[in-house]
Amino acid sequence: MELSEKTVGIVKATAPVVAQNAEAITSTMYNIMFTNHPEIKALFKDAEPDQHKKLAAAVGAYAANIDNLGVLDKAIEKIVNVHIRTKVQPEHYPIVGVSLLEAIKKVLGEAATPEVIDAWKEAYFFLADVLIAKEKIEYAKA
Ligand code: HEM
């Protein structure tokens, strides 16, 4: 599957405002996720206190390179390795996705129009599918 041109355009246009607010967005995302899904906390038991900064950096890099994803291969490989170590599963992705989109809405307020949210939703689940496919291969090897 390919991302639509419209989505690529919107994500690129909103990449700066998302990057400027990335740490607020990702810390809000973890608060929302841990409130609605306390069982997910166990996965993050060994995480550093700055985990939200790592996710923020990844979100920023993704948005900035949405039309040139090849440059993210190394970063994606690293994320996959960490996810395998912490036993992330496909069914966790919608939980993170919904929490992230809610956090974007909360932090960006009116700037997060339905069109912007739709584009980020498509972009998130596109990346999620890439990670899920790679993680599936690694789990099968183990
Ligand atoms: C597109 C979606 C996602 C992205 C871009 C992403 C990104 C990242 C990044 C950048 C790291 C840090 C890697 C490092 O330490 O170098 C990480 C670690 C981690 N992620 Fe994800 N992630 C995603 C989805 C998920 C999901 C769905 C879960 C499950 C709830 C999850 C759970 C974790 C855990 C448990 C860690 C390790 C924390 C630790 O112990 O250090 N991630 N992820």
Backbone and ligand atoms as CSV (ligand in chain L), in Angstrom:
chain,resi,resn,atom,element,x,y,z
A,1,MET,N,N,0.828,-1.205,0.000
A,1,MET,CA,C,0.000,0.000,0.000
A,1,MET,C,C,0.868,1.264,0.000
A,2,GLU,N,N,0.397,2.266,-0.685
A,2,GLU,CA,C,1.118,3.532,-0.744
A,2,GLU,C,C,0.317,4.585,0.022
A,3,LEU,N,N,1.010,5.542,0.571
A,3,LEU,CA,C,0.296,6.658,1.195
A,3,LEU,C,C,-0.277,7.547,0.097
A,4,SER,N,N,-1.461,8.104,0.328
A,4,SER,CA,C,-2.033,8.976,-0.696
A,4,SER,C,C,-1.230,10.285,-0.753
A,5,GLU,N,N,-1.278,10.901,-1.933
A,5,GLU,CA,C,-0.544,12.163,-2.126
A,5,GLU,C,C,-1.057,13.242,-1.170
A,6,LYS,N,N,-2.371,13.195,-0.957
A,6,LYS,CA,C,-2.991,14.186,-0.069
A,6,LYS,C,C,-2.416,14.043,1.343
A,7,THR,N,N,-2.336,12.785,1.798
A,7,THR,CA,C,-1.802,12.534,3.138
A,7,THR,C,C,-0.355,12.995,3.253
A,8,VAL,N,N,0.454,12.650,2.245
A,8,VAL,CA,C,1.864,13.061,2.270
A,8,VAL,C,C,1.950,14.586,2.364
A,9,GLY,N,N,1.104,15.279,1.586
A,9,GLY,CA,C,1.116,16.750,1.594
A,9,GLY,C,C,0.750,17.316,2.957
A,10,ILE,N,N,-0.299,16.771,3.560
A,10,ILE,CA,C,-0.752,17.290,4.859
A,10,ILE,C,C,0.264,16.983,5.960
A,11,VAL,N,N,0.812,15.760,5.927
A,11,VAL,CA,C,1.787,15.401,6.976
A,11,VAL,C,C,3.030,16.284,6.853
A,12,LYS,N,N,3.484,16.516,5.631
A,12,LYS,CA,C,4.659,17.383,5.438
A,12,LYS,C,C,4.373,18.809,5.904
A,13,ALA,N,N,3.167,19.296,5.567
A,13,ALA,CA,C,2.809,20.673,5.934
A,13,ALA,C,C,2.685,20.839,7.443
A,14,THR,N,N,2.264,19.776,8.135
A,14,THR,CA,C,2.079,19.892,9.579
A,14,THR,C,C,3.279,19.339,10.359
A,15,ALA,N,N,4.294,18.825,9.649
A,15,ALA,CA,C,5.473,18.271,10.335
A,15,ALA,C,C,6.128,19.295,11.278
A,16,PRO,N,N,6.314,20.567,10.841
A,16,PRO,CA,C,6.963,21.525,11.763
A,16,PRO,C,C,6.181,21.752,13.053
A,17,VAL,N,N,4.856,21.938,12.951
A,17,VAL,CA,C,4.075,22.212,14.172
A,17,VAL,C,C,4.029,20.969,15.065
A,18,VAL,N,N,3.998,19.793,14.435
A,18,VAL,CA,C,4.022,18.564,15.237
A,18,VAL,C,C,5.405,18.406,15.891
A,19,ALA,N,N,6.465,18.693,15.134
A,19,ALA,CA,C,7.824,18.567,15.690
A,19,ALA,C,C,8.027,19.537,16.858
A,20,GLN,N,N,7.519,20.783,16.700
A,20,GLN,CA,C,7.666,21.766,17.786
A,20,GLN,C,C,6.963,21.314,19.062
A,21,ASN,N,N,5.899,20.554,18.883
A,21,ASN,CA,C,5.095,20.117,20.038
A,21,ASN,C,C,5.251,18.628,20.326
A,22,ALA,N,N,6.279,18.005,19.719
A,22,ALA,CA,C,6.354,16.541,19.731
A,22,ALA,C,C,6.453,15.958,21.147
A,23,GLU,N,N,7.236,16.622,22.018
A,23,GLU,CA,C,7.378,16.048,23.361
A,23,GLU,C,C,6.102,16.191,24.170
A,24,ALA,N,N,5.390,17.314,23.979
A,24,ALA,CA,C,4.089,17.485,24.656
A,24,ALA,C,C,3.111,16.439,24.124
A,25,ILE,N,N,3.146,16.216,22.804
A,25,ILE,CA,C,2.226,15.250,22.199
A,25,ILE,C,C,2.514,13.845,22.724
A,26,THR,N,N,3.790,13.450,22.751
A,26,THR,CA,C,4.068,12.067,23.140
A,26,THR,C,C,3.903,11.848,24.646
A,27,SER,N,N,4.207,12.873,25.479
A,27,SER,CA,C,3.965,12.651,26.916
A,27,SER,C,C,2.461,12.591,27.190
A,28,THR,N,N,1.680,13.415,26.474
A,28,THR,CA,C,0.216,13.344,26.593
A,28,THR,C,C,-0.271,11.976,26.116
A,29,MET,N,N,0.322,11.489,25.029
A,29,MET,CA,C,-0.048,10.174,24.483
A,29,MET,C,C,0.133,9.077,25.531
A,30,TYR,N,N,1.278,9.080,26.225
A,30,TYR,CA,C,1.492,8.035,27.249
A,30,TYR,C,C,0.486,8.172,28.391
A,31,ASN,N,N,0.180,9.432,28.792
A,31,ASN,CA,C,-0.823,9.607,29.858
A,31,ASN,C,C,-2.168,9.033,29.440
A,32,ILE,N,N,-2.587,9.344,28.215
A,32,ILE,CA,C,-3.880,8.850,27.721
A,32,ILE,C,C,-3.848,7.325,27.661
A,33,MET,N,N,-2.761,6.779,27.094
A,33,MET,CA,C,-2.682,5.321,26.898
A,33,MET,C,C,-2.662,4.581,28.244
A,34,PHE,N,N,-1.877,5.057,29.198
A,34,PHE,CA,C,-1.774,4.355,30.482
A,34,PHE,C,C,-3.055,4.507,31.310
A,35,THR,N,N,-3.794,5.605,31.089
A,35,THR,CA,C,-5.075,5.763,31.776
A,35,THR,C,C,-6.105,4.792,31.208
A,36,ASN,N,N,-6.178,4.733,29.869
A,36,ASN,CA,C,-7.199,3.879,29.237
A,36,ASN,C,C,-6.805,2.408,29.181
A,37,HIS,N,N,-5.502,2.135,29.187
A,37,HIS,CA,C,-5.005,0.746,29.061
A,37,HIS,C,C,-3.878,0.492,30.052
A,38,PRO,N,N,-4.210,0.459,31.356
A,38,PRO,CA,C,-3.145,0.299,32.357
A,38,PRO,C,C,-2.300,-0.959,32.142
A,39,GLU,N,N,-2.881,-1.977,31.490
A,39,GLU,CA,C,-2.134,-3.225,31.279
A,39,GLU,C,C,-0.903,-3.013,30.388
A,40,ILE,N,N,-0.900,-1.950,29.591
A,40,ILE,CA,C,0.227,-1.663,28.682
A,40,ILE,C,C,1.468,-1.204,29.460
A,41,LYS,N,N,1.244,-0.689,30.665
A,41,LYS,CA,C,2.376,-0.172,31.467
A,41,LYS,C,C,3.479,-1.207,31.638
A,42,ALA,N,N,3.083,-2.478,31.773
A,42,ALA,CA,C,4.064,-3.542,32.028
A,42,ALA,C,C,5.129,-3.609,30.931
A,43,LEU,N,N,4.740,-3.323,29.698
A,43,LEU,CA,C,5.694,-3.376,28.583
A,43,LEU,C,C,6.804,-2.344,28.751
A,44,PHE,N,N,6.474,-1.250,29.436
A,44,PHE,CA,C,7.415,-0.138,29.563
A,44,PHE,C,C,8.147,-0.160,30.909
A,45,LYS,N,N,8.159,-1.337,31.560
A,45,LYS,CA,C,8.718,-1.380,32.921
A,45,LYS,C,C,10.204,-1.033,32.965
A,46,ASP,N,N,10.949,-1.328,31.883
A,46,ASP,CA,C,12.381,-1.018,31.867
A,46,ASP,C,C,12.699,0.240,31.060
A,47,ALA,N,N,11.671,0.963,30.654
A,47,ALA,CA,C,11.898,2.145,29.809
A,47,ALA,C,C,12.545,3.268,30.611
A,48,GLU,N,N,13.344,4.084,29.919
A,48,GLU,CA,C,13.966,5.256,30.541
A,48,GLU,C,C,12.865,6.320,30.725
A,49,PRO,N,N,13.090,7.246,31.685
A,49,PRO,CA,C,12.089,8.309,31.872
A,49,PRO,C,C,11.908,9.169,30.614
A,50,ASP,N,N,12.905,9.151,29.722
A,50,ASP,CA,C,12.789,9.985,28.517
A,50,ASP,C,C,12.256,9.200,27.310
A,51,GLN,N,N,11.557,8.089,27.563
A,51,GLN,CA,C,11.001,7.296,26.454
A,51,GLN,C,C,10.147,8.166,25.525
A,52,HIS,N,N,9.358,9.085,26.100
A,52,HIS,CA,C,8.491,9.896,25.238
A,52,HIS,C,C,9.310,10.769,24.292
A,53,LYS,N,N,10.552,11.110,24.707
A,53,LYS,CA,C,11.411,11.916,23.823
A,53,LYS,C,C,11.883,11.086,22.630
A,54,LYS,N,N,12.128,9.782,22.876
A,54,LYS,CA,C,12.544,8.907,21.769
A,54,LYS,C,C,11.408,8.763,20.760
A,55,LEU,N,N,10.211,8.594,21.280
A,55,LEU,CA,C,9.057,8.478,20.379
A,55,LEU,C,C,8.830,9.799,19.644
A,56,ALA,N,N,9.015,10.916,20.367
A,56,ALA,CA,C,8.841,12.239,19.747
A,56,ALA,C,C,9.830,12.419,18.600
A,57,ALA,N,N,11.080,12.011,18.831
A,57,ALA,CA,C,12.099,12.135,17.782
A,57,ALA,C,C,11.727,11.278,16.581
A,58,ALA,N,N,11.199,10.068,16.850
A,58,ALA,CA,C,10.825,9.160,15.769
A,58,ALA,C,C,9.648,9.734,14.972
A,59,VAL,N,N,8.676,10.302,15.673
A,59,VAL,CA,C,7.514,10.896,14.998
A,59,VAL,C,C,7.974,12.074,14.123
A,60,GLY,N,N,8.859,12.896,14.672
A,60,GLY,CA,C,9.390,14.048,13.926
A,60,GLY,C,C,10.136,13.606,12.684
A,61,ALA,N,N,10.999,12.582,12.830
A,61,ALA,CA,C,11.792,12.091,11.700
A,61,ALA,C,C,10.885,11.481,10.640
A,62,TYR,N,N,9.865,10.795,11.091
A,62,TYR,CA,C,8.921,10.166,10.159
A,62,TYR,C,C,8.189,11.237,9.343
A,63,ALA,N,N,7.663,12.240,10.039
A,63,ALA,CA,C,6.903,13.290,9.354
A,63,ALA,C,C,7.778,14.024,8.343
A,64,ALA,N,N,9.008,14.324,8.750
A,64,ALA,CA,C,9.900,15.087,7.872
A,64,ALA,C,C,10.296,14.282,6.635
A,65,ASN,N,N,10.299,12.943,6.764
A,65,ASN,CA,C,10.770,12.087,5.663
A,65,ASN,C,C,9.661,11.245,5.053
A,66,ILE,N,N,8.439,11.697,5.202
A,66,ILE,CA,C,7.283,10.907,4.782
A,66,ILE,C,C,7.316,10.585,3.276
A,67,ASP,N,N,8.011,11.456,2.499
A,67,ASP,CA,C,8.108,11.184,1.060
A,67,ASP,C,C,9.451,10.553,0.687
A,68,ASN,N,N,10.203,10.120,1.697
A,68,ASN,CA,C,11.527,9.550,1.435
A,68,ASN,C,C,11.871,8.581,2.564
A,69,LEU,N,N,11.011,7.567,2.716
A,69,LEU,CA,C,11.091,6.713,3.907
A,69,LEU,C,C,12.344,5.845,3.964
A,70,GLY,N,N,13.011,5.690,2.821
A,70,GLY,CA,C,14.238,4.874,2.789
A,70,GLY,C,C,15.279,5.348,3.797
A,71,VAL,N,N,15.336,6.655,4.036
A,71,VAL,CA,C,16.349,7.182,4.965
A,71,VAL,C,C,16.087,6.727,6.404
A,72,LEU,N,N,14.889,6.196,6.648
A,72,LEU,CA,C,14.554,5.777,8.010
A,72,LEU,C,C,14.842,4.288,8.271
A,73,ASP,N,N,15.371,3.579,7.254
A,73,ASP,CA,C,15.561,2.129,7.393
A,73,ASP,C,C,16.318,1.725,8.663
A,74,LYS,N,N,17.433,2.421,8.924
A,74,LYS,CA,C,18.256,2.077,10.097
A,74,LYS,C,C,17.482,2.301,11.398
A,75,ALA,N,N,16.772,3.449,11.436
A,75,ALA,CA,C,15.998,3.795,12.640
A,75,ALA,C,C,14.876,2.771,12.846
A,76,ILE,N,N,14.265,2.344,11.734
A,76,ILE,CA,C,13.175,1.368,11.824
A,76,ILE,C,C,13.705,0.034,12.342
A,77,GLU,N,N,14.879,-0.351,11.851
A,77,GLU,CA,C,15.500,-1.604,12.298
A,77,GLU,C,C,15.738,-1.581,13.817
A,78,LYS,N,N,16.197,-0.439,14.303
A,78,LYS,CA,C,16.475,-0.302,15.739
A,78,LYS,C,C,15.181,-0.402,16.554
A,79,ILE,N,N,14.138,0.262,16.068
A,79,ILE,CA,C,12.844,0.215,16.771
A,79,ILE,C,C,12.338,-1.230,16.810
A,80,VAL,N,N,12.445,-1.927,15.667
A,80,VAL,CA,C,11.988,-3.327,15.601
A,80,VAL,C,C,12.728,-4.165,16.649
A,81,ASN,N,N,14.047,-3.982,16.739
A,81,ASN,CA,C,14.821,-4.771,17.720
A,81,ASN,C,C,14.349,-4.525,19.145
A,82,VAL,N,N,14.097,-3.256,19.458
A,82,VAL,CA,C,13.647,-2.929,20.823
A,82,VAL,C,C,12.236,-3.479,21.056
A,83,HIS,N,N,11.385,-3.389,20.046
A,83,HIS,CA,C,10.024,-3.919,20.180
A,83,HIS,C,C,10.013,-5.431,20.380
A,84,ILE,N,N,10.934,-6.126,19.701
A,84,ILE,CA,C,11.007,-7.583,19.853
A,84,ILE,C,C,11.425,-7.916,21.291
A,85,ARG,N,N,12.427,-7.148,21.765
A,85,ARG,CA,C,12.929,-7.387,23.121
A,85,ARG,C,C,11.825,-7.182,24.167
A,86,THR,N,N,10.945,-6.202,23.907
A,86,THR,CA,C,9.905,-5.880,24.893
A,86,THR,C,C,8.565,-6.548,24.546
A,87,LYS,N,N,8.589,-7.418,23.506
A,87,LYS,CA,C,7.418,-8.237,23.135
A,87,LYS,C,C,6.190,-7.431,22.704
A,88,VAL,N,N,6.431,-6.386,21.923
A,88,VAL,CA,C,5.320,-5.614,21.354
A,88,VAL,C,C,4.577,-6.498,20.350
A,89,GLN,N,N,3.245,-6.437,20.365
A,89,GLN,CA,C,2.411,-7.282,19.501
A,89,GLN,C,C,1.562,-6.423,18.554
A,90,PRO,N,N,1.114,-7.003,17.431
A,90,PRO,CA,C,0.301,-6.235,16.471
A,90,PRO,C,C,-0.902,-5.550,17.119
A,91,GLU,N,N,-1.549,-6.231,18.073
A,91,GLU,CA,C,-2.767,-5.646,18.649
A,91,GLU,C,C,-2.481,-4.410,19.518
A,92,HIS,N,N,-1.207,-4.165,19.835
A,92,HIS,CA,C,-0.887,-2.961,20.606
A,92,HIS,C,C,-0.921,-1.699,19.730
A,93,TYR,N,N,-0.722,-1.877,18.422
A,93,TYR,CA,C,-0.581,-0.702,17.543
A,93,TYR,C,C,-1.816,0.213,17.506
A,94,PRO,N,N,-3.041,-0.362,17.421
A,94,PRO,CA,C,-4.202,0.550,17.454
A,94,PRO,C,C,-4.309,1.318,18.776
A,95,ILE,N,N,-3.868,0.707,19.866
A,95,ILE,CA,C,-3.942,1.377,21.171
A,95,ILE,C,C,-3.027,2.602,21.169
A,96,VAL,N,N,-1.788,2.404,20.695
A,96,VAL,CA,C,-0.854,3.537,20.590
A,96,VAL,C,C,-1.391,4.559,19.578
A,97,GLY,N,N,-1.933,4.072,18.465
A,97,GLY,CA,C,-2.420,4.962,17.403
A,97,GLY,C,C,-3.543,5.863,17.880
A,98,VAL,N,N,-4.553,5.256,18.498
A,98,VAL,CA,C,-5.694,6.042,18.985
A,98,VAL,C,C,-5.223,7.050,20.042
A,99,SER,N,N,-4.333,6.623,20.930
A,99,SER,CA,C,-3.832,7.516,21.989
A,99,SER,C,C,-3.031,8.668,21.381
A,100,LEU,N,N,-2.227,8.342,20.360
A,100,LEU,CA,C,-1.413,9.375,19.715
A,100,LEU,C,C,-2.289,10.407,19.003
A,101,LEU,N,N,-3.315,9.942,18.299
A,101,LEU,CA,C,-4.199,10.874,17.580
A,101,LEU,C,C,-4.971,11.752,18.570
A,102,GLU,N,N,-5.387,11.174,19.677
A,102,GLU,CA,C,-6.071,11.970,20.714
A,102,GLU,C,C,-5.139,13.023,21.288
A,103,ALA,N,N,-3.871,12.625,21.466
A,103,ALA,CA,C,-2.882,13.564,22.016
A,103,ALA,C,C,-2.605,14.697,21.028
A,104,ILE,N,N,-2.534,14.369,19.742
A,104,ILE,CA,C,-2.318,15.420,18.726
A,104,ILE,C,C,-3.472,16.423,18.785
A,105,LYS,N,N,-4.696,15.899,18.884
A,105,LYS,CA,C,-5.878,16.784,18.974
A,105,LYS,C,C,-5.797,17.687,20.193
A,106,LYS,N,N,-5.446,17.082,21.321
A,106,LYS,CA,C,-5.430,17.817,22.586
A,106,LYS,C,C,-4.364,18.919,22.554
A,107,VAL,N,N,-3.167,18.587,22.058
A,107,VAL,CA,C,-2.057,19.549,22.101
A,107,VAL,C,C,-2.188,20.604,21.007
A,108,LEU,N,N,-2.594,20.195,19.805
A,108,LEU,CA,C,-2.651,21.174,18.703
A,108,LEU,C,C,-3.966,21.949,18.663
A,109,GLY,N,N,-4.976,21.473,19.367
A,109,GLY,CA,C,-6.252,22.199,19.410
A,109,GLY,C,C,-6.829,22.409,18.021
A,110,GLU,N,N,-7.164,23.684,17.708
A,110,GLU,CA,C,-7.856,23.965,16.447
A,110,GLU,C,C,-7.034,23.645,15.212
A,111,ALA,N,N,-5.710,23.639,15.357
A,111,ALA,CA,C,-4.853,23.318,14.198
A,111,ALA,C,C,-5.064,21.870,13.751
A,112,ALA,N,N,-5.540,21.029,14.675
A,112,ALA,CA,C,-5.773,19.620,14.340
A,112,ALA,C,C,-7.170,19.457,13.738
A,113,THR,N,N,-7.327,19.931,12.519
A,113,THR,CA,C,-8.617,19.804,11.815
A,113,THR,C,C,-8.868,18.326,11.511
A,114,PRO,N,N,-10.128,17.973,11.211
A,114,PRO,CA,C,-10.402,16.574,10.866
A,114,PRO,C,C,-9.513,16.077,9.714
A,115,GLU,N,N,-9.222,16.950,8.765
A,115,GLU,CA,C,-8.355,16.582,7.634
A,115,GLU,C,C,-6.940,16.235,8.107
A,116,VAL,N,N,-6.436,17.038,9.036
A,116,VAL,CA,C,-5.090,16.804,9.580
A,116,VAL,C,C,-5.073,15.480,10.347
A,117,ILE,N,N,-6.094,15.260,11.151
A,117,ILE,CA,C,-6.158,14.020,11.943
A,117,ILE,C,C,-6.264,12.800,11.025
A,118,ASP,N,N,-7.070,12.918,9.973
A,118,ASP,CA,C,-7.189,11.795,9.019
A,118,ASP,C,C,-5.855,11.473,8.372
A,119,ALA,N,N,-5.116,12.514,8.000
A,119,ALA,CA,C,-3.814,12.297,7.345
A,119,ALA,C,C,-2.838,11.616,8.307
A,120,TRP,N,N,-2.802,12.080,9.556
A,120,TRP,CA,C,-1.897,11.489,10.540
A,120,TRP,C,C,-2.310,10.060,10.885
A,121,LYS,N,N,-3.630,9.830,10.839
A,121,LYS,CA,C,-4.124,8.472,11.098
A,121,LYS,C,C,-3.613,7.526,10.004
A,122,GLU,N,N,-3.761,7.952,8.758
A,122,GLU,CA,C,-3.297,7.113,7.652
A,122,GLU,C,C,-1.780,6.902,7.744
A,123,ALA,N,N,-1.049,7.980,8.058
A,123,ALA,CA,C,0.415,7.889,8.132
A,123,ALA,C,C,0.844,6.977,9.281
A,124,TYR,N,N,0.188,7.109,10.436
A,124,TYR,CA,C,0.546,6.261,11.587
A,124,TYR,C,C,0.344,4.785,11.247
A,125,PHE,N,N,-0.827,4.462,10.691
A,125,PHE,CA,C,-1.114,3.042,10.461
A,125,PHE,C,C,-0.277,2.477,9.310
A,126,PHE,N,N,0.170,3.348,8.428
A,126,PHE,CA,C,1.098,2.915,7.379
A,126,PHE,C,C,2.425,2.470,8.026
A,127,LEU,N,N,2.957,3.321,8.915
A,127,LEU,CA,C,4.209,2.972,9.604
A,127,LEU,C,C,3.997,1.750,10.505
A,128,ALA,N,N,2.842,1.707,11.162
A,128,ALA,CA,C,2.539,0.551,12.029
A,128,ALA,C,C,2.593,-0.742,11.213
A,129,ASP,N,N,2.029,-0.728,10.000
A,129,ASP,CA,C,2.045,-1.937,9.168
A,129,ASP,C,C,3.463,-2.355,8.800
A,130,VAL,N,N,4.318,-1.365,8.543
A,130,VAL,CA,C,5.725,-1.661,8.223
A,130,VAL,C,C,6.378,-2.345,9.430
A,131,LEU,N,N,6.169,-1.772,10.620
A,131,LEU,CA,C,6.785,-2.326,11.833
A,131,LEU,C,C,6.215,-3.718,12.141
A,132,ILE,N,N,4.894,-3.869,12.027
A,132,ILE,CA,C,4.249,-5.152,12.336
A,132,ILE,C,C,4.809,-6.242,11.416
A,133,ALA,N,N,4.957,-5.928,10.124
A,133,ALA,CA,C,5.458,-6.926,9.160
A,133,ALA,C,C,6.895,-7.337,9.505
A,134,LYS,N,N,7.721,-6.352,9.839
A,134,LYS,CA,C,9.126,-6.666,10.171
A,134,LYS,C,C,9.210,-7.437,11.488
A,135,GLU,N,N,8.373,-7.057,12.440
A,135,GLU,CA,C,8.388,-7.749,13.744
A,135,GLU,C,C,7.896,-9.183,13.599
A,136,LYS,N,N,6.940,-9.395,12.698
A,136,LYS,CA,C,6.428,-10.746,12.462
A,136,LYS,C,C,7.566,-11.669,11.978
A,137,ILE,N,N,8.385,-11.141,11.068
A,137,ILE,CA,C,9.509,-11.929,10.536
A,137,ILE,C,C,10.480,-12.279,11.667
A,138,GLU,N,N,10.780,-11.288,12.524
A,138,GLU,CA,C,11.730,-11.530,13.628
A,138,GLU,C,C,11.159,-12.530,14.641
A,139,TYR,N,N,9.867,-12.405,14.953
A,139,TYR,CA,C,9.255,-13.349,15.913
A,139,TYR,C,C,9.270,-14.766,15.342
A,140,ALA,N,N,9.085,-14.875,14.016
A,140,ALA,CA,C,9.064,-16.209,13.397
A,140,ALA,C,C,10.435,-16.868,13.476
A,141,LYS,N,N,11.498,-16.043,13.449
A,141,LYS,CA,C,12.875,-16.576,13.520
A,141,LYS,C,C,13.185,-17.121,14.905
A,142,ALA,N,N,12.546,-16.513,15.914
A,142,ALA,CA,C,12.917,-16.834,17.309
A,142,ALA,C,C,12.419,-18.226,17.716
L,1,HEM,C1,C,4.405,3.503,14.671
L,1,HEM,C2,C,4.442,3.140,15.939
L,1,HEM,C3,C,5.647,3.179,16.833
L,1,HEM,C4,C,6.811,3.887,16.760
L,1,HEM,C5,C,7.229,4.903,15.698
L,1,HEM,C6,C,7.607,3.517,17.903
L,1,HEM,C7,C,8.854,4.043,18.197
L,1,HEM,C8,C,9.665,3.623,19.224
L,1,HEM,C9,C,10.989,4.140,19.494
L,1,HEM,C10,C,11.698,5.237,18.699
L,1,HEM,C11,C,11.478,3.468,20.559
L,1,HEM,C12,C,12.849,3.662,21.229
L,1,HEM,C13,C,13.849,2.715,20.620
L,1,HEM,C14,C,15.213,2.879,21.264
L,1,HEM,O1,O,15.323,2.743,22.507
L,1,HEM,O2,O,16.161,3.124,20.535
L,1,HEM,C15,C,10.460,2.519,20.969
L,1,HEM,C16,C,10.576,1.666,22.038
L,1,HEM,C17,C,9.517,0.983,22.582
L,1,HEM,N1,N,8.242,0.919,22.082
L,1,HEM,FE1,FE,7.599,1.691,20.336
L,1,HEM,N2,N,6.937,2.600,18.650
L,1,HEM,C18,C,5.728,2.365,18.039
L,1,HEM,C19,C,4.738,1.521,18.479
L,1,HEM,C20,C,4.760,0.858,19.681
L,1,HEM,C21,C,3.679,0.056,20.202
L,1,HEM,C22,C,2.375,-0.234,19.487
L,1,HEM,C23,C,4.054,-0.396,21.422
L,1,HEM,C24,C,3.256,-1.240,22.381
L,1,HEM,C25,C,2.527,-0.707,23.319
L,1,HEM,C26,C,5.396,0.114,21.666
L,1,HEM,C27,C,6.148,-0.151,22.782
L,1,HEM,C28,C,7.477,0.150,22.926
L,1,HEM,C29,C,8.300,-0.316,24.041
L,1,HEM,C30,C,7.821,-1.202,25.193
L,1,HEM,C31,C,9.579,0.216,23.831
L,1,HEM,C32,C,10.819,-0.013,24.707
L,1,HEM,C33,C,10.854,0.863,25.919
L,1,HEM,C34,C,12.120,0.532,26.700
L,1,HEM,O3,O,12.103,-0.421,27.478
L,1,HEM,O4,O,13.130,1.238,26.483
L,1,HEM,N3,N,5.785,0.869,20.598
L,1,HEM,N4,N,9.379,2.625,20.149
